[in-house]
Amino acid sequence: MASSALPRLLLSAVAGVALALVGRTVKRQGIARREARRAIRGAAVSSALATGDSLPSSLQSMPSSSMPTTAMSSVMSAMLPAAASPRGIAQAPRDPAMDAARSAQRAAARARAAQVIAAEAARVAASRAARDALAATSGAAVAARTTLRTRAPRVLVVDDSSTIRRMTGRLLERAGYRVAYAVDGVDAIERVRAHAPDAVVTDIEMPRLDGLELARRLRADPCTQHLPILMVSSAEERYREEAQRTGVDLLLAKTYAEDALLARLRELRPARTPEPRAA
């Protein structure tokens, strides 16, 4: 009994599995058909909307799930070609007001771009003009300073002491004079020939050639016989008479007052009075 019942059970099991597989396949096919019908109906509706036609009353009232396959095929064959053809697509009419608005926007954008370009060009031109004006002003100022320096009287300072030379030179430069330097009488004669100073401020006691001999040689030369000579010495009283015989214009002690030296220079060269520099 047990051996005869086993084949029946196996047969029943196989049959059940086969029925289940068949049912599942049928169900899937039904779902696929419904989806295909929905897609066909949606395409038909889209075609009708694109061409301006209306759906047949049978399609409007019939659900897509109950629509026969033959009806779907007829709808698609009648409507899809028109939708697929570019000539069958209805073109939306152009709106003149919208076109005018777009044209106005484009014109406004071009006008703004032109304004930006013009403003930038004006800024560049103004910057260039300002730069040129500044260059011209600077050039004029440099030329003016050069002219003043050229016209300012030149004084030759002669002393073997570098400290005295620097002190006297700074005093004269602050007063607006141009200054040249020499370390003794021999150097001073060369400087006079090279720079043609307007006045000489010299020490007396110097190596190689002292201030008195320098004054004699300057007075003996027709080119420098009228050159103002101011002499500074720590022993001015001892050399006063000799300095006067030599033709020295002014003899000062080395502790002289600065105003006295500057005043005497202005008296000796009144036609070329320098302009004092700012401190």
Backbone hydrogen bonds, N-H to C=O, Kabsch-Sander energy under -0.5 kcal/mol:
donor,donor_aa,acceptor,acceptor_aa,energy
5,A,1,M,-1.6
6,L,2,A,-1.2
8,R,4,S,-0.7
9,L,5,A,-1.9
10,L,6,L,-2.2
11,L,7,P,-2.6
12,S,8,R,-2.5
13,A,9,L,-2.4
14,V,10,L,-2.6
15,A,11,L,-2.5
16,G,12,S,-2.4
17,V,13,A,-2.3
18,A,14,V,-2.6
19,L,15,A,-2.6
20,A,16,G,-2.3
21,L,17,V,-2.5
22,V,18,A,-2.5
23,G,19,L,-2.7
24,R,20,A,-2.4
25,T,21,L,-2.3
26,V,22,V,-2.6
27,K,23,G,-2.4
28,R,24,R,-2.3
29,Q,25,T,-2.4
30,G,26,V,-2.3
31,I,27,K,-2.3
32,A,28,R,-2.4
33,R,29,Q,-2.4
34,R,30,G,-2.3
35,E,31,I,-2.4
36,A,32,A,-2.3
37,R,33,R,-2.4
38,R,34,R,-2.6
39,A,35,E,-2.4
40,I,36,A,-2.4
41,R,37,R,-2.7
42,G,38,R,-2.7
43,A,39,A,-2.4
44,A,40,I,-2.2
45,V,41,R,-2.5
46,S,42,G,-2.5
47,S,43,A,-2.4
48,A,44,A,-2.4
49,L,45,V,-2.4
50,A,46,S,-2.3
51,T,47,S,-2.2
52,G,48,A,-1.2
53,D,48,A,-0.7
59,L,56,P,-0.8
60,Q,56,P,-2.3
61,S,57,S,-1.9
62,M,58,S,-1.0
66,S,63,P,-0.7
67,M,63,P,-0.7
72,M,68,P,-2.0
73,S,69,T,-2.1
74,S,70,T,-2.1
75,V,71,A,-2.3
76,M,72,M,-2.5
77,S,73,S,-2.5
78,A,74,S,-1.7
79,M,75,V,-2.2
80,L,76,M,-2.2
83,A,79,M,-1.7
84,A,80,L,-2.6
85,S,81,P,-1.6
88,G,85,S,-1.0
89,I,85,S,-0.5
89,I,86,P,-0.9
90,A,50,A,-1.3
99,D,95,D,-2.4
100,A,96,P,-2.5
101,A,97,A,-2.2
102,R,98,M,-2.4
103,S,99,D,-2.4
104,A,100,A,-2.4
105,Q,101,A,-2.3
106,R,102,R,-2.5
107,A,103,S,-2.4
108,A,104,A,-2.5
109,A,105,Q,-2.4
110,R,106,R,-2.4
111,A,107,A,-2.3
112,R,108,A,-2.5
113,A,109,A,-2.4
114,A,110,R,-2.2
115,Q,111,A,-2.3
116,V,112,R,-2.4
117,I,113,A,-2.3
118,A,114,A,-2.6
119,A,115,Q,-2.6
120,E,116,V,-2.4
121,A,117,I,-2.4
122,A,118,A,-2.4
123,R,119,A,-2.4
124,V,120,E,-2.5
125,A,121,A,-2.4
126,A,122,A,-2.6
127,S,123,R,-2.6
128,R,124,V,-2.5
129,A,125,A,-2.5
130,A,126,A,-2.7
131,R,127,S,-2.5
132,D,128,R,-2.6
133,A,129,A,-2.7
134,L,130,A,-2.6
135,A,131,R,-2.5
136,A,132,D,-2.6
137,T,133,A,-2.7
138,S,134,L,-2.9
139,G,135,A,-2.7
140,A,136,A,-2.5
141,A,137,T,-2.6
142,V,138,S,-2.8
143,A,139,G,-2.6
144,A,140,A,-2.6
145,R,141,A,-2.8
146,T,142,V,-2.8
147,T,143,A,-2.6
148,L,144,A,-2.7
149,R,145,R,-2.7
150,T,146,T,-2.5
151,R,147,T,-2.6
152,A,148,L,-1.8
155,V,178,R,-2.9
156,L,199,A,-2.5
157,V,155,V,-0.6
157,V,180,A,-3.0
158,V,156,L,-0.6
158,V,201,V,-3.0
159,D,157,V,-0.5
159,D,182,A,-2.0
162,S,160,D,-0.6
165,R,161,S,-2.3
166,R,162,S,-2.5
167,M,163,T,-2.4
168,T,164,I,-2.6
169,G,165,R,-2.7
170,R,166,R,-2.6
171,L,167,M,-1.9
172,L,168,T,-2.2
173,E,169,G,-2.6
174,R,170,R,-2.4
175,A,171,L,-1.2
176,G,173,E,-1.5
177,Y,172,L,-2.6
178,R,153,P,-2.9
180,A,155,V,-2.3
182,A,157,V,-2.1
185,G,207,P,-0.5
185,G,209,L,-2.0
188,A,184,D,-2.0
189,I,185,G,-2.1
190,E,186,V,-1.5
191,R,187,D,-2.1
192,V,188,A,-2.6
193,R,189,I,-1.8
194,A,190,E,-1.9
195,H,191,R,-3.1
196,A,192,V,-1.9
198,D,154,R,-3.1
199,A,154,R,-1.0
200,V,228,P,-2.1
201,V,156,L,-2.9
202,T,200,V,-0.5
202,T,230,L,-2.7
203,D,158,V,-1.8
204,I,232,V,-0.7
206,M,204,I,-0.9
209,L,207,P,-3.1
211,G,204,I,-2.6
214,L,210,D,-1.9
215,A,211,G,-2.2
216,R,212,L,-2.2
217,R,213,E,-2.2
218,L,214,L,-2.1
219,R,215,A,-2.2
220,A,216,R,-1.6
221,D,217,R,-1.0
224,T,221,D,-1.3
225,Q,221,D,-1.0
227,L,224,T,-1.5
230,L,200,V,-3.5
231,M,250,L,-3.5
232,V,202,T,-2.7
233,S,252,L,-2.4
236,E,233,S,-0.6
239,Y,235,A,-1.1
240,R,236,E,-0.7
240,R,237,E,-0.6
243,A,239,Y,-2.6
244,Q,240,R,-2.1
245,R,241,E,-2.2
246,T,242,E,-2.0
247,G,243,A,-1.1
248,V,243,A,-2.6
249,D,229,I,-1.8
250,L,229,I,-1.2
252,L,231,M,-3.0
254,K,233,S,-0.8
256,Y,253,A,-1.3
261,L,257,A,-1.5
262,L,258,E,-2.2
263,A,259,D,-2.7
264,R,260,A,-2.1
265,L,261,L,-2.0
266,R,262,L,-2.2
267,E,263,A,-1.9
268,L,264,R,-2.1
269,R,265,L,-1.9
272,R,269,R,-1.1
273,T,270,P,-0.7
277,R,174,R,-2.0
